[in-house]
Amino acid sequence: MKILPRSFFLPFVTFCGVTLVWFLASAFGGWSSQVFPGPLRVVASIWELTLNGSMIKHTIASLFRVTAGFYLAILFAVPLGMLFGRSQNLMDAFNPIIQFMRPISPLAWIPLAMLWFGIGDMPAVFLIFLSSFFPLVVSTTLAVKSIKPTYFQVAANFGLTTWEIVNRIIVPAMLPSVLTALRITLGIAWLVVVAAEMIAVDSGLGYLILDSRNALRMDYVMAGMVVIGLTGLGLDMVMKWLGKSDSVSWANLSR
């Protein structure tokens, strides 16, 4: 009989244990099933919302906002981080502004985002952009600064162009650190979009949770929470898989 791999067995046991505790707490904890629904009822609610199309619609809306804001952040933050990492003067000029803006919670921007962009996707996309931009700039800058100067000296000796230096040295060397930052930042972006959807839009998983709370449907609330967790887990697994690619593994070995 083939033994299950440890990487599967331990999470499976943990999942079963948490589900059992949840079931026992809902059944014998003294709460009404209307207030604290058990796992079976939540699964049934997920199935119900999936069949009527609500869960799919709200999940797609949330994923669209995260994807748009996250990719916009990558588009601007990674090139800027590469510039800052190669130019100390640029870093000295912009670092105070970055460090001033970075600690401000993206949720603090919600009133301004609604005023500037109105109700719809744009406020949430803007908040996702803010939550992702600053961590990516800082991580990319540090990743480029950590590249050994010897690599650039060799590139100069061989007469490589700026594009060749970026393509053959900077990008491969910074990939491990940047992908780790992307993995963490994507989780933050997923948190922010759910919070933003409770205020500024009329669709998405955050809106589903808020609307279900107003209707006193706690089973729908917890169904939304479970789908948020599962989607976040799926996104994290994708980023983890990307981190195991040959190019990233080579970059790790080259450090």
C-alpha positions as CSV (number, residue, x, y, z in Angstrom):
1,M,0.0,0.0,0.0
2,K,1.4,3.4,-1.0
3,I,1.9,5.8,1.9
4,L,0.5,9.3,1.3
5,P,3.2,11.9,1.0
6,R,3.9,14.0,4.2
7,S,3.1,17.2,2.3
8,F,-0.5,16.0,1.8
9,F,-1.1,13.9,4.9
10,L,-0.3,16.6,7.5
11,P,-2.5,19.4,6.0
12,F,-5.3,16.8,5.5
13,V,-5.2,15.8,9.1
14,T,-5.2,19.4,10.2
15,F,-8.1,20.2,8.0
16,C,-10.1,17.3,9.4
17,G,-9.3,18.4,12.9
18,V,-10.4,22.0,12.4
19,T,-13.6,20.9,10.6
20,L,-14.3,18.5,13.5
21,V,-13.8,21.3,16.1
22,W,-16.1,23.6,14.0
23,F,-18.8,20.9,13.8
24,L,-18.7,20.2,17.6
25,A,-18.7,23.9,18.5
26,S,-21.7,24.6,16.3
27,A,-23.6,21.5,17.5
28,F,-22.8,21.7,21.2
29,G,-21.6,25.2,21.8
30,G,-25.0,26.6,22.7
31,W,-25.4,28.8,19.7
32,S,-28.3,28.7,17.3
33,S,-27.6,27.3,13.9
34,Q,-28.8,30.7,12.6
35,V,-26.0,32.4,14.4
36,F,-23.2,29.8,14.1
37,P,-23.9,27.4,11.2
38,G,-22.0,24.1,11.0
39,P,-19.8,23.0,8.2
40,L,-22.5,20.9,6.5
41,R,-24.9,23.8,6.3
42,V,-22.1,26.1,5.0
43,V,-21.2,23.6,2.3
44,A,-24.8,23.3,1.4
45,S,-25.0,27.1,1.2
46,I,-21.9,27.2,-1.1
47,W,-23.5,24.7,-3.3
48,E,-26.8,26.7,-3.4
49,L,-25.1,30.0,-4.2
50,T,-23.0,28.2,-6.9
51,L,-26.1,26.7,-8.5
52,N,-27.9,30.0,-8.7
53,G,-24.8,31.8,-10.1
54,S,-24.3,34.2,-7.2
55,M,-21.1,32.7,-5.9
56,I,-19.5,32.5,-9.3
57,K,-20.5,36.1,-10.2
58,H,-19.1,37.5,-6.9
59,T,-15.9,35.5,-7.1
60,I,-15.2,36.5,-10.6
61,A,-15.8,40.2,-9.7
62,S,-13.3,40.0,-6.8
63,L,-10.7,38.1,-8.9
64,F,-11.0,40.8,-11.7
65,R,-10.4,43.6,-9.2
66,V,-7.4,41.9,-7.6
67,T,-5.9,40.9,-11.0
68,A,-6.3,44.5,-12.4
69,G,-4.9,46.2,-9.4
70,F,-2.1,43.7,-8.8
71,Y,-0.9,43.7,-12.4
72,L,-0.9,47.5,-12.5
73,A,1.2,47.5,-9.4
74,I,3.7,45.1,-10.9
75,L,3.8,47.2,-14.1
76,F,4.8,50.3,-12.2
77,A,6.5,49.0,-9.1
78,V,9.0,46.5,-10.5
79,P,10.6,48.8,-13.1
80,L,10.8,51.6,-10.5
81,G,12.4,49.2,-8.0
82,M,15.0,48.2,-10.6
83,L,15.8,51.9,-11.2
84,F,16.1,52.6,-7.5
85,G,18.2,49.6,-7.0
86,R,20.7,50.7,-9.7
87,S,20.7,54.4,-8.9
88,Q,21.4,55.6,-5.4
89,N,20.6,59.2,-6.3
90,L,17.0,58.2,-7.3
91,M,16.7,56.1,-4.2
92,D,17.8,59.0,-2.0
93,A,15.3,61.3,-3.8
94,F,12.2,59.1,-3.6
95,N,12.8,56.9,-0.5
96,P,11.4,59.5,2.0
97,I,8.2,59.7,0.0
98,I,7.9,55.9,-0.3
99,Q,8.5,55.4,3.4
100,F,6.0,58.1,4.2
101,M,3.2,56.6,2.0
102,R,3.9,52.9,2.8
103,P,2.5,52.7,6.3
104,I,-0.8,54.4,5.4
105,S,-3.4,51.7,5.3
106,P,-5.1,51.3,1.9
107,L,-8.4,51.3,3.7
108,A,-7.7,54.9,4.8
109,W,-7.9,55.8,1.1
110,I,-11.5,54.5,0.7
111,P,-13.2,57.9,1.2
112,L,-10.9,59.6,-1.3
113,A,-11.1,56.6,-3.7
114,M,-14.9,56.8,-3.7
115,L,-14.8,60.6,-4.2
116,W,-12.3,60.4,-7.1
117,F,-13.6,57.3,-8.9
118,G,-17.3,57.0,-7.7
119,I,-19.0,53.6,-7.1
120,G,-17.8,50.7,-9.1
121,D,-14.6,48.7,-9.8
122,M,-12.1,51.6,-9.9
123,P,-12.0,52.4,-6.2
124,A,-11.3,48.7,-5.3
125,V,-8.7,48.5,-8.1
126,F,-7.0,51.6,-6.9
127,L,-6.9,50.3,-3.3
128,I,-5.4,47.0,-4.6
129,F,-2.8,49.0,-6.5
130,L,-1.8,51.0,-3.4
131,S,-1.6,47.9,-1.2
132,S,0.7,46.1,-3.7
133,F,2.7,49.0,-5.1
134,F,4.9,50.0,-2.1
135,P,5.8,46.5,-0.9
136,L,6.8,45.6,-4.4
137,V,8.9,48.7,-4.9
138,V,10.8,48.1,-1.7
139,S,11.3,44.4,-2.3
140,T,12.5,44.9,-5.9
141,T,14.9,47.7,-4.9
142,L,16.5,45.5,-2.2
143,A,16.6,42.5,-4.6
144,V,18.5,44.5,-7.2
145,K,20.8,46.1,-4.6
146,S,21.8,42.6,-3.4
147,I,23.1,41.5,-6.8
148,K,26.9,41.0,-6.6
149,P,28.8,43.9,-8.3
150,T,31.0,41.3,-10.0
151,Y,28.2,40.5,-12.3
152,F,28.0,44.0,-13.6
153,Q,31.8,44.3,-13.9
154,V,31.8,41.2,-16.1
155,A,28.9,42.6,-18.1
156,A,30.8,45.8,-18.7
157,N,33.9,43.9,-19.8
158,F,31.9,42.0,-22.4
159,G,30.2,45.2,-23.6
160,L,26.7,44.2,-22.8
161,T,24.0,46.7,-23.5
162,T,21.6,48.0,-20.9
163,W,18.8,45.8,-22.1
164,E,21.1,42.7,-22.1
165,I,22.2,43.5,-18.5
166,V,18.6,43.8,-17.4
167,N,17.6,40.6,-19.3
168,R,20.5,38.4,-18.4
169,I,21.6,39.6,-15.0
170,I,19.1,41.8,-13.1
171,V,15.9,39.9,-13.9
172,P,17.2,36.4,-13.2
173,A,19.0,37.4,-10.0
174,M,16.1,39.3,-8.5
175,L,13.4,36.7,-9.4
176,P,13.5,34.7,-6.1
177,S,13.1,37.8,-3.9
178,V,10.5,39.4,-6.1
179,L,8.4,36.3,-6.4
180,T,8.4,35.9,-2.6
181,A,7.2,39.6,-2.4
182,L,4.6,38.9,-5.0
183,R,3.3,35.9,-3.0
184,I,3.0,38.0,0.2
185,T,1.6,41.0,-1.6
186,L,-1.1,39.0,-3.4
187,G,-2.4,37.8,0.0
188,I,-2.6,41.4,1.2
189,A,-4.3,42.4,-2.0
190,W,-6.9,39.7,-1.5
191,L,-7.6,41.0,2.1
192,V,-7.9,44.6,0.9
193,V,-10.4,43.8,-2.0
194,V,-12.8,42.1,0.4
195,A,-12.8,45.0,2.7
196,A,-13.2,47.5,-0.1
197,E,-16.1,45.5,-1.5
198,M,-18.0,46.0,1.7
199,I,-18.1,49.7,1.1
200,A,-17.6,50.9,-2.4
201,V,-19.2,48.3,-4.8
202,D,-22.3,46.2,-5.3
203,S,-20.6,42.9,-6.2
204,G,-17.8,40.7,-5.1
205,L,-17.3,38.4,-2.1
206,G,-17.0,41.3,0.3
207,Y,-20.3,42.6,-0.9
208,L,-21.8,39.1,-0.6
209,I,-20.8,38.9,3.0
210,L,-22.1,42.3,3.9
211,D,-25.4,41.8,2.1
212,S,-25.8,38.4,3.7
213,R,-25.2,39.9,7.1
214,N,-27.9,42.5,6.5
215,A,-30.3,39.6,5.6
216,L,-29.2,37.7,8.7
217,R,-28.0,34.8,6.6
218,M,-25.0,33.7,8.6
219,D,-24.6,30.6,6.5
220,Y,-24.1,32.7,3.4
221,V,-21.7,34.9,5.4
222,M,-19.6,31.9,6.3
223,A,-19.9,30.5,2.8
224,G,-18.4,33.7,1.5
225,M,-15.6,33.4,4.1
226,V,-14.8,29.8,3.1
227,V,-14.7,30.7,-0.6
228,I,-12.4,33.7,0.2
229,G,-10.1,31.4,2.0
230,L,-10.1,28.7,-0.7
231,T,-9.5,31.3,-3.4
232,G,-6.6,32.8,-1.4
233,L,-5.1,29.3,-0.9
234,G,-5.4,28.6,-4.6
235,L,-3.6,31.9,-5.5
236,D,-0.9,31.2,-3.0
237,M,-0.4,27.7,-4.5
238,V,0.0,29.3,-8.0
239,M,2.7,31.7,-6.7
240,K,4.4,28.9,-4.9
241,W,4.5,26.8,-8.1
242,L,5.9,29.7,-10.0
243,G,8.7,30.0,-7.4
244,K,9.8,26.4,-8.2
245,S,10.4,27.1,-11.9
246,D,13.9,26.4,-13.3
247,S,14.8,30.0,-13.8
248,V,14.0,30.9,-10.2
249,S,15.9,27.8,-9.0
250,W,18.9,28.8,-11.1
251,A,18.8,32.3,-9.6
252,N,18.8,30.9,-6.1
253,L,21.8,28.8,-6.8
254,S,23.7,31.7,-8.4
255,R,23.5,33.9,-5.3
